[in-house]
Amino acid sequence: MISPIDSGRHVYSNWAPVLEQKGASLPANNAYLRPENRDCQKVVTRDSCQRTLDILSRTAMFGIHTKMDMAFYEEMAKTIKKCVEAIALAA
């Protein structure tokens, strides 16, 4: 189990194209440079969305695979429930 913020996936602060406003290798295809997008362009920095990053840092991510059987996922769900209950008791 890892946090999505540490996965390198699907988090804007890990995406160079978003941070560098390079949506395509050819300038003509780069949405950040297109005049018709001028009014909706925003500069995004690594700390632009602090609340999002805070939530992602406290979020668990579990991998799944189509070859796993239902018993595996039921056991995973039980384990997650136990962890949540333990955290709730400790709080």
N, C-alpha and C positions, 0 to 999 in steps of 0.2 A: 504494500500500500504506500502510495506517495501522494503528496499534495499536488494539485494541478499547477500551482505556481512554480514548483520545482521540476515539472515534467518537461519543460521546454516546448510544450505544445499549447496551442490555442490560448495563449495569454499574450495580450498586445505588447507587454513589456519585453517579451522575448522575440518579437518579430521585427527584424531589421527593415523590411519593406514599409511597415507602418511608421516606425520611428524615423526612418530616413526619407519618407514620402517617395519611395521608388516602387510604384505599382506595376511596372513593366520594364523590360530591358530597352525597349524602343520608346523614346520620348513621345511619339505620336500615340502610343497605346497606354501611356501612363495617366491614369485617372486624376492623379494629383496635379498634373500640368494642364489639363484640359480647361479651356476658358469657360465652358458651360458649367463646370463644377466650382468655379471661383467662390460663389456665395456659400457653399457648404463645406469648404475646406477648413480644417482645424489642425493646429500644430499639436501633435501628441508626443509627450515625453514619457520616460519610464515611470514617472510619478503622477501622471495626469489623473489617474482614477484610483486614489488612495483607498477609498471604501471597497472597491472591487478587489484590489490587491489584498486588503485585510481579510475579506471574506474567503478569497481563494487560499490564503495561507492557513486558514482553519478548516479547509474542506478536504475530505478524504476521497481518493479516487481508487476504484477497484477495477482491475482488468477482468474481462469476461471473454469466454471463447465458446464458439458454437459446439465444440467437441466435448465440453464438460456436461455431465449429466445433472439432472435436477437435484439429486441428493447433495452434490457438491455445493450448489447454490443455496440450498436449504441450510446446510451447515454454516456456510458463510453468513447467511442472514442471522442465524442464532448467535454467532460469534459477535457480529456487529451490534446486535441488540444487547448482549451482555456488556460490551464495552460502553455503550451509551448509558446503560443503567448505572454502571460503576462511576462514570463521569458525573452523572446527575447526583448520585449519592455523595460524591466528594465535594461537590460545589456548595 
